[in-house]
Amino acid sequence: MGHGDARPPDLDVSPRTQAPRRRPAPDTQPGLPMAIPASGMPERVLAEASTSCSAAFDADDWLFSVDWEGSRCLLIAGGDGSIRLQGETSTLDDRFPEIVEAAASAGLPSAILDGVVCILDEEGRPDLEALARRSRSGRDTPTAVYLATDLVHLGGESLTARPLLARLGALAPLIPRDSRIQLPDHVTGHGRALAAAAAERGLAGMLARRQDASYLSGMASPDRLRIPLSQRRDAVVVGWRESAPGLLAVLADWTLGRLGLVGVTLVEHQVAAPWMTASADPLAIDAVLNPGTAGPGVAWSRPRLVATVEPAPRGHRGGLLPEWRLVALRDDVDPMWCVRRPPVDPPRASSRRPMRPFSPTVLSALPFDRVA
């Protein structure tokens, strides 16, 4: 999924842990500058976000993988068979009951997994449009899979300070065989080759993660880089207006704590348009920069929905704002992550590792109906 790389400055993005006060013991060394939280399952954990990177690169101390398009969520296993899917904006238990059932059947210990719920096409590629259609309809088909990419907590212990390789090593034994829960593979060192292969398969982006990186809960990590392979992007829906072909959703993103207009996209689907209008609240126009450029007759709304869009063909219909083709209209993406900020440059590094053939699960997850 393609998030921006920072929240607006007025948001507190780091979780806070409060420990009970204790009286200092006499004749002992001074205490630590902060209290050490007690072990056990935390009440809430925020997923680590990605920093946008301008190009693919090679580096022996980085792991490269597909950035799977889907509903990012934390799979929280209570150790007693209870399972919760914590999405960016709400819990997703009712939306993906097959994932909850698979995780409960796996007998997971007390753990928090980071990953993405995806619907896969026949070639094992994420189908974001199918996922959006299922979310709007409220149905439980087509079936989804959970692609686990990290392990944040295990057996009462936080793993966020451990290096990525250690977390992945602890994650692998938890993944059940022949299940809707999968552990996608990665490539070490050769990011450029993976980027070329992924782009050839029509994938939208890839991730680069430093092997020894800790997990930055609720923050955009400089050691978790998203490399776009297409012009697909996310934007906040801030309003809409009527047009001859249908509703034109007005798109924006965050710039220095305010919303700046990005363009418009046509919402043609008979289900999508009512879903969009029903999910909005009135919003003052001055919350959007230069609202007059959106044209007359705009019904402004609070930024709750996110549109994943691609550039529309040139000369598509013309208008005051750039036009985009709608890929998916979504309520599972936090709109506060749609931030406009230039991407960082790739690290200056090279790979000396020998090139090996890609494992099939690097570029394609296995559709569940193909699991023997």
C-alpha positions as CSV (number, residue, x, y, z in Angstrom):
1,M,0.0,0.0,0.0
2,G,1.6,3.6,-0.8
3,H,1.6,5.8,2.3
4,G,3.4,9.1,2.7
5,D,6.4,9.3,4.9
6,A,5.2,11.5,7.7
7,R,2.2,12.5,9.6
8,P,1.2,16.2,9.9
9,P,3.3,17.9,12.6
10,D,0.3,18.4,14.9
11,L,-0.2,14.6,15.5
12,D,1.4,12.6,18.2
13,V,2.6,9.5,16.5
14,S,4.4,7.7,19.2
15,P,2.7,5.5,21.8
16,R,3.1,6.3,25.4
17,T,3.5,3.9,28.2
18,Q,2.8,5.0,31.8
19,A,4.3,3.0,34.6
20,P,3.3,3.3,38.2
21,R,5.5,5.5,40.4
22,R,7.9,3.8,42.7
23,R,9.8,5.2,45.7
24,P,13.6,5.0,45.2
25,A,15.3,2.4,47.3
26,P,17.9,3.8,49.7
27,D,21.6,3.2,49.0
28,T,21.0,2.2,45.4
29,Q,22.1,3.6,42.1
30,P,19.9,6.2,40.5
31,G,17.0,4.8,38.4
32,L,16.7,4.8,34.7
33,P,15.5,8.0,33.0
34,M,12.3,6.2,32.0
35,A,10.3,3.5,33.5
36,I,10.5,0.0,32.0
37,P,7.0,-1.2,31.0
38,A,5.9,-4.4,32.5
39,S,5.8,-7.4,30.2
40,G,2.6,-8.6,28.6
41,M,0.4,-7.8,25.6
42,P,0.3,-4.0,25.0
43,E,-3.2,-2.4,24.8
44,R,-2.4,-0.8,21.4
45,V,0.4,-1.0,18.9
46,L,0.7,1.2,15.8
47,A,2.2,-0.2,12.6
48,E,5.5,1.0,11.3
49,A,5.1,3.2,8.1
50,S,7.4,3.5,5.1
51,T,9.5,6.4,3.9
52,S,9.3,7.0,0.1
53,C,12.5,6.4,-1.8
54,S,13.2,7.7,-5.3
55,A,14.8,4.7,-6.9
56,A,15.8,1.0,-6.5
57,F,19.2,0.2,-5.2
58,D,21.5,-2.7,-4.4
59,A,22.9,-3.2,-0.8
60,D,24.0,-6.3,1.0
61,D,22.5,-5.3,4.3
62,W,19.0,-4.6,3.0
63,L,16.1,-7.0,2.3
64,F,13.9,-6.3,-0.7
65,S,10.4,-7.6,-1.2
66,V,7.1,-6.7,-2.9
67,D,5.0,-4.0,-1.3
68,W,1.8,-6.0,-1.2
69,E,-1.3,-3.9,-2.0
70,G,-4.1,-4.6,0.4
71,S,-5.5,-3.8,3.9
72,R,-2.5,-3.2,6.2
73,C,-3.3,-4.6,9.6
74,L,-1.8,-6.1,12.8
75,L,-2.9,-9.7,13.5
76,I,-3.2,-9.8,17.3
77,A,-3.3,-13.3,18.8
78,G,-4.2,-13.5,22.5
79,G,-2.7,-16.9,23.1
80,D,-6.1,-18.3,24.1
81,G,-7.5,-18.6,20.6
82,S,-8.8,-15.1,20.4
83,I,-7.8,-13.2,17.2
84,R,-8.1,-9.5,16.3
85,L,-7.3,-7.7,13.1
86,Q,-6.3,-4.1,13.9
87,G,-6.5,-2.0,10.8
88,E,-5.3,1.5,10.3
89,T,-8.8,3.0,10.8
90,S,-10.8,0.2,12.5
91,T,-10.8,-3.5,13.3
92,L,-11.2,-5.8,10.3
93,D,-12.4,-9.0,12.1
94,D,-15.9,-8.8,10.5
95,R,-14.6,-7.9,7.1
96,F,-12.2,-10.9,6.8
97,P,-13.6,-13.7,8.9
98,E,-11.6,-16.3,7.0
99,I,-8.4,-14.7,8.2
100,V,-9.6,-14.8,11.8
101,E,-10.7,-18.4,11.5
102,A,-7.3,-19.4,9.9
103,A,-5.4,-17.7,12.7
104,A,-7.5,-19.2,15.4
105,S,-7.1,-22.7,13.9
106,A,-3.3,-22.2,13.7
107,G,-3.0,-22.2,17.5
108,L,-0.9,-19.1,17.6
109,P,0.8,-18.1,20.9
110,S,0.4,-14.6,22.3
111,A,1.8,-12.6,19.4
112,I,1.3,-9.5,17.2
113,L,2.1,-10.0,13.5
114,D,2.4,-7.1,11.0
115,G,1.1,-7.8,7.5
116,V,-1.4,-7.2,4.8
117,V,-4.7,-8.7,3.9
118,C,-4.8,-9.3,0.1
119,I,-7.0,-10.7,-2.5
120,L,-4.9,-12.4,-5.1
121,D,-5.5,-12.9,-8.8
122,E,-4.9,-16.2,-10.6
123,E,-1.1,-15.4,-10.9
124,G,-0.7,-14.7,-7.2
125,R,-0.6,-10.9,-7.6
126,P,-2.5,-8.5,-5.3
127,D,-5.8,-7.4,-6.8
128,L,-6.6,-4.1,-5.1
129,E,-9.8,-3.4,-7.1
130,A,-11.2,-6.8,-6.1
131,L,-10.4,-6.0,-2.5
132,A,-12.2,-2.7,-2.7
133,R,-15.3,-4.2,-4.3
134,R,-15.5,-6.8,-1.5
135,S,-15.1,-4.1,1.1
136,R,-17.9,-2.1,-0.3
137,S,-20.3,-5.0,-0.9
138,G,-19.9,-6.5,2.6
139,R,-19.6,-10.0,1.1
140,D,-17.0,-12.5,2.1
141,T,-16.0,-13.5,-1.4
142,P,-13.5,-13.6,-3.1
143,T,-11.5,-15.1,-0.3
144,A,-8.5,-13.3,1.1
145,V,-5.0,-14.2,2.4
146,Y,-2.9,-12.6,5.2
147,L,0.7,-12.0,4.1
148,A,2.7,-11.7,7.3
149,T,5.8,-9.4,7.0
150,D,7.0,-8.8,10.5
151,L,6.6,-9.9,14.2
152,V,6.2,-7.1,16.7
153,H,5.4,-9.0,19.9
154,L,5.8,-12.6,21.1
155,G,5.0,-14.4,24.3
156,G,4.7,-11.3,26.4
157,E,7.9,-9.7,25.0
158,S,8.1,-6.7,22.7
159,L,10.4,-7.4,19.7
160,T,10.5,-3.9,18.4
161,A,14.1,-3.3,19.5
162,R,15.4,-6.5,17.9
163,P,16.9,-6.4,14.4
164,L,14.6,-7.3,11.5
165,L,16.4,-10.5,10.7
166,A,15.8,-11.8,14.2
167,R,12.1,-10.9,14.1
168,L,11.7,-12.7,10.8
169,G,13.5,-15.7,12.2
170,A,11.0,-15.8,15.1
171,L,8.1,-15.2,12.7
172,A,8.8,-18.1,10.3
173,P,7.9,-21.0,12.8
174,L,4.5,-19.4,13.6
175,I,3.3,-19.5,10.0
176,P,1.0,-22.6,9.5
177,R,1.3,-24.7,6.4
178,D,-1.5,-24.8,3.8
179,S,-3.2,-21.8,5.3
180,R,-4.6,-18.4,4.4
181,I,-1.7,-17.0,6.5
182,Q,1.6,-16.8,4.5
183,L,5.1,-15.6,4.9
184,P,6.3,-14.0,1.5
185,D,9.9,-14.4,0.6
186,H,12.5,-11.6,0.0
187,V,15.7,-10.9,-1.9
188,T,18.9,-9.9,-0.1
189,G,21.2,-7.3,-1.8
190,H,19.8,-7.1,-5.3
191,G,17.1,-4.5,-5.2
192,R,17.4,-3.3,-8.8
193,A,16.9,-6.8,-10.2
194,L,13.8,-7.3,-8.1
195,A,12.4,-3.9,-9.0
196,A,12.8,-4.8,-12.7
197,A,11.1,-8.2,-12.3
198,A,8.3,-6.7,-10.2
199,A,7.6,-3.9,-12.6
200,E,7.5,-6.4,-15.5
201,R,4.7,-8.2,-13.6
202,G,2.8,-5.0,-13.1
203,L,3.3,-4.7,-9.4
204,A,3.0,-1.2,-8.0
205,G,5.9,-1.0,-5.6
206,M,8.5,-2.7,-3.5
207,L,10.0,-2.4,0.0
208,A,13.6,-2.2,1.1
209,R,14.2,-2.9,4.8
210,R,17.6,-2.8,6.6
211,Q,18.5,-6.1,8.1
212,D,19.4,-4.8,11.5
213,A,16.6,-2.2,11.8
214,S,14.4,-2.0,14.8
215,Y,10.6,-1.6,14.5
216,L,9.4,2.0,14.8
217,S,5.8,1.7,15.9
218,G,3.6,4.4,14.6
219,M,6.4,6.2,12.7
220,A,7.8,6.4,9.2
221,S,11.1,4.5,9.4
222,P,14.2,5.6,7.5
223,D,15.1,1.9,7.4
224,R,11.8,0.9,5.7
225,L,11.8,2.4,2.2
226,R,9.0,2.1,-0.3
227,I,10.1,2.3,-3.9
228,P,7.3,3.0,-6.4
229,L,7.2,1.0,-9.6
230,S,4.3,2.9,-11.1
231,Q,2.5,6.2,-10.8
232,R,-0.2,4.8,-8.6
233,R,-0.8,6.8,-5.4
234,D,-3.2,7.5,-2.6
235,A,-5.1,10.7,-2.1
236,V,-7.7,11.9,0.4
237,V,-11.3,12.4,-0.8
238,V,-12.3,15.9,0.3
239,G,-15.5,16.4,-1.7
240,W,-17.3,15.7,-5.0
241,R,-19.3,17.4,-7.7
242,E,-21.7,16.2,-10.3
243,S,-20.6,15.8,-13.9
244,A,-22.2,14.3,-17.0
245,P,-20.3,10.9,-16.7
246,G,-20.9,10.7,-12.9
247,L,-19.6,11.9,-9.6
248,L,-16.1,13.6,-9.7
249,A,-14.4,13.0,-6.4
250,V,-12.1,15.9,-5.4
251,L,-8.7,14.6,-4.2
252,A,-6.1,16.2,-1.9
253,D,-3.1,15.4,0.3
254,W,-1.4,16.9,3.4
255,T,1.1,19.6,2.9
256,L,2.6,21.3,6.0
257,G,-0.4,20.3,8.1
258,R,-3.0,21.5,5.6
259,L,-4.8,19.9,2.6
260,G,-3.7,20.8,-0.9
261,L,-5.7,19.8,-4.0
262,V,-4.4,17.0,-6.1
263,G,-7.1,16.5,-8.8
264,V,-10.3,14.7,-9.5
265,T,-11.3,11.1,-10.3
266,L,-14.5,9.8,-11.8
267,V,-16.5,7.5,-9.5
268,E,-18.5,5.4,-11.9
269,H,-19.4,2.3,-10.0
270,Q,-23.1,2.2,-8.8
271,V,-22.1,0.9,-5.4
272,A,-19.0,3.1,-4.9
273,A,-20.8,6.5,-5.3
274,P,-23.4,5.9,-2.6
275,W,-20.7,4.4,-0.3
276,M,-18.6,7.6,-0.8
277,T,-21.4,10.0,-0.1
278,A,-22.7,8.1,2.9
279,S,-19.2,8.1,4.5
280,A,-18.8,11.9,4.5
281,D,-19.6,14.8,6.9
282,P,-19.8,18.5,6.0
283,L,-16.5,20.4,6.0
284,A,-15.6,24.1,5.9
285,I,-14.1,25.0,2.5
286,D,-11.2,26.9,4.1
287,A,-9.8,23.6,5.3
288,V,-8.7,23.0,1.7
289,L,-6.0,25.1,0.1
290,N,-7.3,27.1,-3.0
291,P,-10.7,25.5,-3.0
292,G,-11.8,27.7,-6.0
293,T,-9.6,25.7,-8.4
294,A,-11.9,22.7,-7.9
295,G,-14.7,24.4,-9.8
296,P,-18.2,25.3,-8.8
297,G,-20.7,23.0,-7.1
298,V,-18.3,21.0,-4.9
299,A,-19.9,19.3,-1.9
300,W,-17.0,19.4,0.6
301,S,-16.5,16.6,3.1
302,R,-14.3,15.6,6.0
303,P,-11.2,13.6,4.9
304,R,-12.3,10.0,5.8
305,L,-12.0,8.1,2.6
306,V,-8.8,7.5,0.5
307,A,-8.7,7.0,-3.3
308,T,-6.0,4.9,-4.8
309,V,-5.6,6.4,-8.3
310,E,-3.4,6.3,-11.5
311,P,-2.9,9.2,-14.0
312,A,-5.8,9.4,-16.5
313,P,-5.0,9.4,-20.2
314,R,-4.0,12.8,-21.5
315,G,-6.9,14.9,-22.8
316,H,-9.3,12.6,-21.0
317,R,-12.0,15.2,-20.4
318,G,-10.1,18.4,-19.5
319,G,-11.0,20.6,-16.5
320,L,-9.5,22.8,-13.9
321,L,-7.7,20.0,-12.0
322,P,-5.6,17.0,-13.2
323,E,-7.7,13.9,-13.7
324,W,-6.9,10.5,-12.3
325,R,-8.3,7.0,-12.9
326,L,-9.8,5.5,-9.9
327,V,-8.3,2.1,-8.9
328,A,-10.0,1.7,-5.5
329,L,-12.1,3.8,-3.1
330,R,-11.1,2.8,0.5
331,D,-12.0,3.3,4.1
332,D,-9.2,1.1,5.5
333,V,-6.3,3.6,4.9
334,D,-5.6,6.3,7.4
335,P,-6.0,9.6,5.4
336,M,-3.5,11.3,7.7
337,W,-0.7,9.3,6.0
338,C,-1.4,10.9,2.6
339,V,1.4,13.4,2.9
340,R,3.1,15.2,0.0
341,R,6.9,15.1,0.6
342,P,9.7,14.5,-1.8
343,P,11.2,11.0,-1.7
344,V,14.6,10.4,-0.1
345,D,17.5,9.4,-2.3
346,P,18.5,5.7,-2.2
347,P,21.5,4.7,0.0
348,R,24.9,4.7,-1.7
349,A,25.7,1.1,-1.6
350,S,26.3,-1.9,-3.8
351,S,25.8,-5.7,-3.6
352,R,28.5,-8.2,-3.8
353,R,26.3,-11.2,-3.1
354,P,26.0,-13.7,-5.9
355,M,22.8,-13.4,-7.9
356,R,20.4,-16.3,-7.3
357,P,17.1,-17.1,-9.1
358,F,14.1,-15.6,-7.4
359,S,11.9,-17.8,-5.3
360,P,8.3,-17.9,-6.7
361,T,7.0,-16.4,-3.5
362,V,9.1,-13.3,-3.9
363,L,7.0,-12.0,-6.7
364,S,3.8,-14.0,-6.2
365,A,2.0,-15.2,-3.2
366,L,0.1,-18.5,-3.5
367,P,-3.7,-18.1,-4.0
368,F,-5.4,-20.1,-1.3
369,D,-7.5,-22.1,-3.7
370,R,-4.2,-23.5,-5.0
371,V,-2.9,-24.7,-1.7
372,A,-2.9,-28.5,-1.6
